[in-house]
Amino acid sequence: MSDRGRGAILHGLALLVLVAGVTWWWRAAPRDDSDPRLLAWRLTAEQLLPETGEQEMTDTVVVPASGDYEKGADLDGGAFQVAVVCAGPDGSRIRVSFGDDESGRGLPCSGTRTPEVFSVGIGSQLRLRVAADEHGPVVFRYTLQRTVSN
């Protein structure tokens, strides 16, 4: 075999390795599977329930379709107001509850939404549970504020 033939084989193998490497790199790249609607829903929830300096706690979370979210917080006790709102696709709903033996209250996440406000008395721990229906994902936002007593 001539030097020219060996050079062509060497160049061909180098090209094959390069193509295989690029193919592997392209397939191994992480996929962006995020739902582009989530940002709009997050902004909607944050506008409907804005953060103020008087809140003890606030958070915005994504709850997947047929998924759950649970939050427990140790508090000093007393009377609180919990405001909740969600945003999601048409027909989506969540169920919000504050205890183990409570079935919760269903809230729509689409259409005309207004924050729901619950008055709760807390001994030492808040337990908030949210369950989304199969129409999710939904963006859920809550705030916790101590009730001012006169």
N, C-alpha and C positions, 0 to 999 in steps of 0.2 A: 504494500500500500504506500502510496506516495505521501509526502508531507502535506500536500494540498488536501488529500482525502482525509488524513488524520485531523487536520485543522477544521475541516467542514464537520466532521463527527463531533469534535470537541465543542465547536460553536453551537451545533444542534443540541447537544446535551445541556450546555449552559442555558440555552434558550428554554428548553424543556423544564429545567429546574426553576428558572425564573417564572415561567407561566404557572407551574405548580405552586410556588410560593405565593404569588399574587392571588391565585384562586383560593388558597388556604386562608390568607389574610382577609380577603373579602368575605368569605363565609364565616370566619371567626369574629368579625366585627359585631359589637353589641347592637341589637335591634332597638329602635325607639318605638316601643309598643304603647306608649302613653296615649291616652285619649286626648286629642286637642281641645275637646269641649270642657275638660276639667278646669282649665285656667279661667274660662268665662264663668263657669259655675262658682269657682272660688271667689272671683271678684264680686259676683252677685251676692253670695252669702256674706261676704265681708262688708258690702255696702248696706245690706239689710240689717246687719247686726254689727255696727262698728265698735271698735275698741275704745274704751274710755279709761281714765286713770282710776276710777272707783271700783273696778272689777277685781275680785280676788283671783279669778282664773278665767282663761279664755283659750280656745283652741279651734282649729279648723282641720278636719281630717277627711280623707276619701274613704268611703265605705264601699267595698265591691258589691256587685250584684249578689243577692242572697247571702251577704256577709254580715258580720257583727262587729261592733266596737264597744269596748267597755272601759270605763274610767273610774278609778277609785281615788279619793283624795282625803287625807286626814285634815280635819278642820277643828277649830276651837268650839264649835257648836253654836247654835243660835238659829235665827230666822234668815233665810236667804231667798233670793229670786234667781231662778235659772231661766235664761232665755235661750231658745233653740230655733234654728232655721236650717233648711236644707235646700239644695238646688240640684236638679238632675234632669234626665230625659223625660219626655212626655209620659205621663201615667205612673211615674215612679213615686214611691212612698217609703217612709220609714216608720218604725214603731219605737217610741222613746219611753223608758221606764226608769224609776228611781229606786227600786227595791227588788228583792228576790221573788217575792210572792205577788208582784204586780204585773198585770198583763201588758200595761203600757197604753200609750195613746198614739194613734196613727196620724201622721202628718203628710200632706202632699209636698212633693219636691218640684213640681212643675206648675205652670200656670201662674195665677196670682198668689204670691207668697208673702206672708207677714210673719215676723217672729212670734212664736208662742212663748208665753211667760208663765212659769210655774212658781208658786210660793211653796217652799219646803222648809220644814224644821229639821235641823241636823243635830244629832247628838255629838258624834265625834268623827263620823266618816260619811262622805258623799259617795254614792255608788250610782253611776249613770250608765245605762245600757241602751244601745241603739241597734236595731236590726233593719237592714234594707231589704226590699222585696227583689224580685227577679228582674226588674226593669232597670237596675243600676248600671254602672256605678253612680253614686251620688256624693256630693260634697256636703258634709254636716258641720255646722258651726254652733258652738255653745259659749255662753258667758255665765259666770257665777258672781253675784254681787250680794253683799250683806245688806239686809234690810235695816234701815235706820229706824230705831225705836225712839219714841218721844218721851 
